[in-house]
Amino acid sequence: MAQPAYFRREEAPALRFDIDRLTRADPREKERLEPPCRVLVHNDDVTPIEYVTSLLRRVFGLGLFKALRVTMKAHVTGLAVVVVEACPKAGQQVDLAHETARSEGHGLLRFSVEPTESGD
């Protein structure tokens, strides 16, 4: 009498590993390991609210209502958190925002980056 299939001893297929793929760093993992930083927008009383909202959407990828909320908070309080990102990415976004604002005639608009506290 033949044994059922689950009792038969068959050789397991050979496992092949791509050692380069296994040891290659995932760029998303590196970004997760970077310390987080806040990007802040400062009110300047000159740049139109509509322009700030538009720039936040284009550079930082905010939705319309989030961009309006951030813009209005900066307008009323003088400062607002735009996003929290890995510090290198936050710095790149701030540089792009400054370059874009300056090239479009709004050189007074200012953003800054600060590290988050450990409790954030």
C-alpha positions in Angstrom: 0.0 0.0 0.0 1.4 3.4 -1.0 1.9 6.1 1.7 -0.2 9.3 1.5 1.5 12.2 -0.1 2.2 14.0 3.2 4.3 11.0 4.4 6.4 10.8 1.3 9.9 12.2 1.8 10.8 14.5 -1.0 13.7 16.8 -1.4 13.1 20.4 -0.6 13.8 22.7 -3.5 17.1 24.5 -3.2 16.8 28.0 -1.9 18.7 30.6 -3.8 19.6 33.9 -2.1 20.7 37.1 -3.8 23.2 38.1 -1.1 23.5 41.6 -2.7 19.8 42.2 -2.5 19.7 41.0 1.1 22.5 43.2 2.3 21.5 46.3 0.3 20.1 49.0 2.5 16.5 50.0 1.9 16.5 53.8 1.3 13.2 54.0 3.2 14.8 52.4 6.2 17.6 55.0 6.2 15.0 57.8 6.2 13.2 56.2 9.1 16.5 56.1 11.1 17.2 59.8 10.5 16.1 62.1 13.4 12.9 63.9 12.7 12.8 67.6 12.2 9.9 70.2 12.1 9.6 72.5 9.2 8.3 75.9 10.3 6.8 78.7 8.3 7.1 82.2 9.6 4.6 85.0 9.1 6.0 88.1 7.3 2.9 90.3 6.9 3.8 90.9 3.3 3.4 87.6 1.4 -0.2 87.0 0.4 -2.0 84.2 2.2 -3.1 82.7 -1.1 0.6 82.5 -2.2 1.7 80.8 1.0 -1.1 78.3 0.8 -0.2 77.5 -2.8 3.5 77.1 -2.0 2.8 74.8 0.9 0.7 72.6 -1.5 3.3 72.6 -4.2 6.5 72.1 -2.2 5.3 70.2 0.8 2.4 68.3 -0.8 -0.2 69.5 1.7 -3.9 69.2 0.8 -5.9 72.4 0.4 -7.4 72.5 3.9 -4.2 71.5 5.7 -2.3 74.2 3.8 -4.9 76.8 4.7 -4.8 75.7 8.4 -1.1 76.0 8.5 -1.1 79.4 6.7 -3.7 80.8 9.0 -1.9 79.6 12.1 1.3 81.3 11.0 -0.7 84.4 10.1 -2.3 84.6 13.6 0.5 83.3 15.8 3.6 84.2 13.7 4.8 80.6 13.4 3.3 77.2 12.3 4.6 73.7 11.9 4.3 72.6 8.2 5.5 69.0 8.3 7.7 66.7 10.4 10.2 64.9 8.2 13.7 63.3 8.4 16.1 66.2 8.8 17.8 65.8 5.4 14.5 65.8 3.6 13.2 68.7 5.7 16.3 70.8 4.7 15.8 70.0 1.1 12.2 71.0 1.2 13.0 74.3 2.9 15.7 75.1 0.3 13.3 74.4 -2.5 10.6 76.5 -0.8 13.0 79.4 -0.4 14.2 79.2 -4.0 10.7 78.9 -5.3 9.4 81.9 -3.3 12.4 84.0 -4.2 12.1 83.2 -8.0 8.4 84.1 -7.8 9.0 87.5 -6.2 8.2 86.6 -2.5 11.7 86.6 -1.0 10.5 87.6 2.4 8.8 84.3 3.0 10.8 82.3 5.5 10.9 78.7 6.5 13.1 77.1 9.2 14.0 73.6 10.3 14.3 72.5 14.0 14.8 69.1 15.5 11.9 67.7 17.4 12.1 67.0 21.1 12.4 63.4 22.1 8.8 63.4 23.4 7.2 64.3 20.0 
